[in-house]
Amino acid sequence: GEEQFVLHFDGVGALLRLLVYLSESAQPLSKLMEEAEQYFITSDKVYCRSERKGTVIKELMERFSGYETDLTDGVKVFDDRGWVLVVPDGNAPSMHVISEGMSAELADELTAGMIDKIKEIEASTSKQP
């Protein structure tokens, strides 16, 4: 049977599998690239005081509780437009925001929207005693 997915950490091995596939399918690489879905990733960072990072992460978890999330590396939120991941910086007073979307504009929009939420949360929690 045909393999659906093979993970290669070896670039030469991946290239060989691609060449075999192209020769067996008799199609040019350009056609394969046209059919492949494209994803765009954007990243940025936003200031967040170190003592507020936990509060910001907790608040993001609460705000996005109705969404599909992954808490492995921070707070990753999925929706039909793509995903956005917020990771606290371990050494600096900042949060990293990484987004993936079907277009560069969409990835930028997801990143900017999350940065706005982080700034809003950080500002509101800074006013608390």
Backbone as CSV, one residue per row, in Angstrom:
resi,resn,N_x,N_y,N_z,CA_x,CA_y,CA_z,C_x,C_y,C_z
1,GLY,0.809,-1.186,0.000,0.000,0.000,0.000,0.849,1.245,0.000
2,GLU,0.229,2.340,-0.362,0.903,3.629,-0.413,0.953,4.246,0.976
3,GLU,2.098,4.773,1.343,2.238,5.415,2.644,1.623,6.810,2.583
4,GLN,0.860,7.152,3.610,0.217,8.459,3.657,1.149,9.533,4.199
5,PHE,2.002,9.145,5.143,2.841,10.139,5.802,4.118,9.472,6.281
6,VAL,5.231,10.076,5.956,6.518,9.594,6.440,7.275,10.803,6.972
7,LEU,7.706,10.734,8.208,8.459,11.816,8.821,9.942,11.601,8.561
8,HIS,10.586,12.588,7.949,12.021,12.503,7.679,12.739,13.633,8.390
9,PHE,13.714,13.277,9.192,14.584,14.277,9.790,15.810,14.466,8.904
10,ASP,15.912,13.620,7.908,17.037,13.614,6.999,16.603,14.282,5.697
11,GLY,17.215,15.403,5.370,16.848,16.141,4.165,17.048,15.336,2.894
12,VAL,18.118,14.559,2.828,18.385,13.746,1.641,17.302,12.668,1.497
13,GLY,16.912,12.053,2.606,15.850,11.045,2.565,14.538,11.642,2.095
14,ALA,14.214,12.824,2.580,12.978,13.493,2.158,13.034,13.837,0.678
15,LEU,14.180,14.308,0.222,14.338,14.637,-1.191,14.174,13.386,-2.062
16,LEU,14.760,12.274,-1.636,14.631,11.037,-2.400,13.174,10.584,-2.487
17,ARG,12.434,10.679,-1.385,11.006,10.296,-1.415,10.234,11.207,-2.361
18,LEU,10.563,12.491,-2.357,9.897,13.430,-3.260,10.199,13.079,-4.711
19,LEU,11.452,12.785,-5.022,11.824,12.431,-6.390,11.145,11.141,-6.847
20,VAL,11.065,10.166,-5.969,10.371,8.909,-6.298,8.897,9.199,-6.587
21,TYR,8.261,9.991,-5.721,6.849,10.330,-5.921,6.644,11.038,-7.256
22,LEU,7.498,12.016,-7.565,7.354,12.763,-8.813,7.547,11.860,-10.032
23,SER,8.509,10.938,-9.973,8.730,10.044,-11.121,7.578,9.064,-11.292
24,GLU,7.013,8.573,-10.193,5.899,7.625,-10.278,4.599,8.300,-10.699
25,SER,4.420,9.564,-10.308,3.181,10.261,-10.645,3.261,10.966,-11.987
26,ALA,4.452,11.076,-12.546,4.674,11.721,-13.848,4.113,13.142,-13.895
27,GLN,4.266,13.848,-12.810,3.848,15.242,-12.804,5.020,16.123,-12.383
28,PRO,5.059,17.350,-12.869,6.161,18.237,-12.500,5.999,18.750,-11.065
29,LEU,7.109,19.152,-10.480,7.093,19.700,-9.129,6.189,20.931,-9.047
30,SER,6.157,21.742,-10.095,5.318,22.950,-10.091,3.842,22.601,-9.902
31,LYS,3.384,21.502,-10.497,1.983,21.092,-10.320,1.730,20.662,-8.881
32,LEU,2.660,19.921,-8.316,2.536,19.501,-6.924,2.490,20.716,-5.995
33,MET,3.309,21.704,-6.272,3.332,22.914,-5.442,2.030,23.704,-5.564
34,GLU,1.431,23.726,-6.750,0.145,24.412,-6.941,-0.951,23.776,-6.096
35,GLU,-0.890,22.457,-5.950,-1.917,21.727,-5.210,-1.717,21.778,-3.701
36,ALA,-0.513,22.068,-3.271,-0.219,22.077,-1.833,-0.842,23.306,-1.167
37,GLU,-1.407,23.095,0.003,-1.942,24.222,0.764,-0.784,25.059,1.283
38,GLN,-0.974,26.350,1.286,0.065,27.247,1.793,-0.364,27.805,3.132
39,TYR,0.593,27.895,4.025,0.364,28.475,5.340,1.433,29.526,5.577
40,PHE,1.057,30.563,6.284,1.973,31.654,6.555,2.093,31.830,8.061
41,ILE,3.314,32.011,8.519,3.563,32.162,9.949,4.121,33.546,10.216
42,THR,3.602,34.179,11.245,4.054,35.491,11.686,4.379,35.402,13.165
43,SER,5.407,36.107,13.585,5.718,36.130,15.013,6.109,37.541,15.427
44,ASP,5.874,37.822,16.679,6.206,39.121,17.258,6.301,38.925,18.760
45,LYS,6.708,39.944,19.467,6.677,39.869,20.922,6.101,41.153,21.471
46,VAL,5.578,41.044,22.683,4.909,42.164,23.316,5.395,42.261,24.761
47,TYR,5.541,43.484,25.238,5.986,43.707,26.607,4.946,43.175,27.599
48,CYS,5.433,42.501,28.620,4.583,42.046,29.716,5.488,41.889,30.934
49,ARG,5.167,42.611,31.978,5.997,42.527,33.180,6.060,41.087,33.674
50,SER,7.224,40.692,34.123,7.446,39.305,34.535,6.446,38.835,35.580
51,GLU,6.123,39.690,36.539,5.204,39.287,37.601,3.754,39.192,37.120
52,ARG,3.463,39.645,35.909,2.096,39.600,35.361,1.908,38.474,34.342
53,LYS,2.980,37.803,33.962,2.880,36.776,32.908,1.887,35.672,33.269
54,GLY,1.952,35.170,34.489,1.040,34.106,34.910,-0.409,34.554,34.856
55,THR,-0.655,35.770,35.291,-2.012,36.322,35.277,-2.511,36.468,33.845
56,VAL,-1.640,36.937,32.957,-2.027,37.108,31.554,-2.348,35.755,30.927
57,ILE,-1.511,34.760,31.173,-1.760,33.421,30.622,-3.083,32.862,31.152
58,LYS,-3.306,32.997,32.436,-4.552,32.500,33.031,-5.767,33.199,32.420
59,GLU,-5.680,34.497,32.251,-6.785,35.260,31.665,-7.032,34.844,30.208
60,LEU,-5.968,34.613,29.451,-6.133,34.148,28.070,-6.816,32.788,28.036
61,MET,-6.430,31.901,28.953,-7.065,30.581,29.029,-8.556,30.719,29.291
62,GLU,-8.927,31.651,30.176,-10.346,31.868,30.486,-11.085,32.474,29.307
63,ARG,-10.477,33.457,28.653,-11.132,34.123,27.522,-11.368,33.185,26.348
64,PHE,-10.480,32.228,26.173,-10.587,31.317,25.029,-11.042,29.925,25.437
65,SER,-11.726,29.820,26.555,-12.167,28.504,27.042,-13.149,27.829,26.088
66,GLY,-13.850,28.576,25.262,-14.795,28.001,24.312,-14.167,27.571,22.998
67,TYR,-12.870,27.801,22.858,-12.160,27.456,21.635,-11.341,26.180,21.845
68,GLU,-10.947,25.562,20.752,-9.988,24.460,20.844,-8.639,25.075,21.228
69,THR,-8.031,24.549,22.273,-6.751,25.081,22.729,-5.752,23.956,22.969
70,ASP,-4.491,24.329,23.011,-3.391,23.427,23.358,-2.518,24.191,24.335
71,LEU,-2.291,23.629,25.502,-1.526,24.313,26.542,-0.112,23.743,26.700
72,THR,0.374,23.045,25.682,1.682,22.396,25.760,2.824,23.397,25.922
73,ASP,2.879,24.404,25.074,4.003,25.344,25.088,3.632,26.732,25.590
74,GLY,2.402,26.940,25.919,1.867,28.240,26.306,0.369,28.141,26.127
75,VAL,-0.224,29.141,25.507,-1.643,29.077,25.169,-1.745,29.159,23.649
76,LYS,-2.186,28.071,23.043,-2.374,28.013,21.594,-3.866,27.890,21.333
77,VAL,-4.392,28.828,20.546,-5.827,28.894,20.274,-6.054,28.635,18.787
78,PHE,-6.953,27.713,18.495,-7.287,27.359,17.115,-8.659,27.909,16.770
79,ASP,-8.805,28.386,15.543,-10.131,28.681,15.011,-10.091,28.413,13.507
80,ASP,-11.169,28.731,12.805,-11.239,28.392,11.381,-10.292,29.226,10.513
81,ARG,-9.692,30.255,11.073,-8.761,31.101,10.323,-7.314,30.664,10.465
82,GLY,-7.022,29.836,11.476,-5.650,29.414,11.744,-5.455,29.204,13.233
83,TRP,-4.270,29.524,13.730,-4.015,29.417,15.163,-3.057,30.519,15.587
84,VAL,-3.066,30.770,16.898,-2.143,31.739,17.494,-1.635,31.149,18.805
85,LEU,-0.335,31.273,19.034,0.315,30.723,20.211,0.964,31.845,20.996
86,VAL,0.736,31.862,22.305,1.363,32.836,23.208,2.284,32.073,24.151
87,VAL,3.557,32.463,24.150,4.560,31.813,24.989,5.272,32.881,25.813
88,PRO,5.237,32.764,27.141,5.968,33.720,27.963,7.475,33.562,27.757
89,ASP,8.179,34.664,27.649,9.636,34.626,27.545,10.204,34.316,28.920
90,GLY,11.104,33.362,28.993,11.668,32.953,30.274,12.717,33.901,30.812
91,ASN,13.243,34.790,29.973,14.345,35.658,30.397,14.064,37.148,30.304
92,ALA,13.017,37.517,29.622,12.733,38.941,29.409,11.276,39.226,29.770
93,PRO,10.972,40.483,30.058,9.583,40.846,30.367,8.754,40.971,29.089
94,SER,8.498,39.837,28.472,7.746,39.850,27.213,7.081,38.503,26.977
95,MET,6.152,38.514,26.034,5.462,37.323,25.575,5.714,37.218,24.073
96,HIS,5.965,35.999,23.610,6.110,35.743,22.178,4.744,35.336,21.633
97,VAL,4.390,35.895,20.495,3.120,35.582,19.848,3.432,35.075,18.440
98,ILE,3.007,33.859,18.160,3.261,33.213,16.875,1.912,32.799,16.298
99,SER,1.678,33.135,15.032,0.399,32.814,14.400,0.614,32.153,13.053
100,GLU,-0.353,31.320,12.682,-0.342,30.708,11.361,-1.707,30.912,10.732
101,GLY,-1.714,31.339,9.474,-2.953,31.534,8.746,-2.791,31.138,7.293
102,MET,-3.881,31.128,6.556,-3.870,30.737,5.147,-3.321,31.839,4.248
103,SER,-3.105,33.040,4.806,-2.476,34.131,4.065,-1.592,34.906,5.035
104,ALA,-0.649,35.661,4.487,0.231,36.471,5.333,-0.584,37.509,6.092
105,GLU,-1.584,38.073,5.438,-2.421,39.090,6.076,-3.188,38.504,7.256
106,LEU,-3.701,37.299,7.082,-4.451,36.650,8.145,-3.544,36.327,9.328
107,ALA,-2.343,35.838,9.050,-1.392,35.555,10.130,-1.056,36.837,10.884
108,ASP,-0.834,37.925,10.143,-0.567,39.223,10.779,-1.742,39.672,11.644
109,GLU,-2.954,39.472,11.129,-4.165,39.864,11.856,-4.311,39.068,13.162
110,LEU,-4.054,37.773,13.103,-4.138,36.939,14.307,-3.103,37.381,15.346
111,THR,-1.886,37.661,14.901,-0.832,38.105,15.816,-1.203,39.446,16.444
112,ALA,-1.610,40.398,15.626,-1.958,41.730,16.127,-3.135,41.673,17.101
113,GLY,-4.132,40.859,16.788,-5.291,40.732,17.676,-4.912,40.180,19.036
114,MET,-4.035,39.194,19.056,-3.612,38.619,20.338,-2.734,39.594,21.108
115,ILE,-1.881,40.327,20.414,-1.055,41.328,21.090,-1.941,42.378,21.750
116,ASP,-2.988,42.791,21.062,-3.924,43.759,21.643,-4.561,43.199,22.918
117,LYS,-4.949,41.926,22.899,-5.551,41.300,24.089,-4.543,41.236,25.242
118,ILE,-3.305,40.880,24.933,-2.278,40.796,25.978,-2.039,42.170,26.595
119,LYS,-1.942,43.198,25.761,-1.744,44.563,26.271,-2.911,44.983,27.154
120,GLU,-4.127,44.662,26.717,-5.322,44.997,27.495,-5.299,44.290,28.855
121,ILE,-4.995,42.997,28.865,-4.954,42.243,30.118,-3.842,42.748,31.016
122,GLU,-2.652,42.965,30.452,-1.509,43.414,31.235,-1.806,44.778,31.856
123,ALA,-2.423,45.661,31.082,-2.749,46.996,31.601,-3.796,46.932,32.704
124,SER,-4.817,46.089,32.521,-5.888,46.016,33.526,-5.405,45.340,34.806
125,THR,-4.515,44.357,34.695,-4.021,43.694,35.900,-2.968,44.536,36.604
126,SER,-2.334,45.450,35.866,-1.337,46.330,36.493,-1.998,47.323,37.434
127,LYS,-3.276,47.622,37.205,-4.002,48.588,38.033,-4.506,47.972,39.332
128,GLN,-4.513,46.630,39.371,-5.009,45.963,40.588,-3.943,46.046,41.677
129,PRO,-4.396,46.119,42.971,-3.414,46.206,44.055,-2.592,44.958,44.199
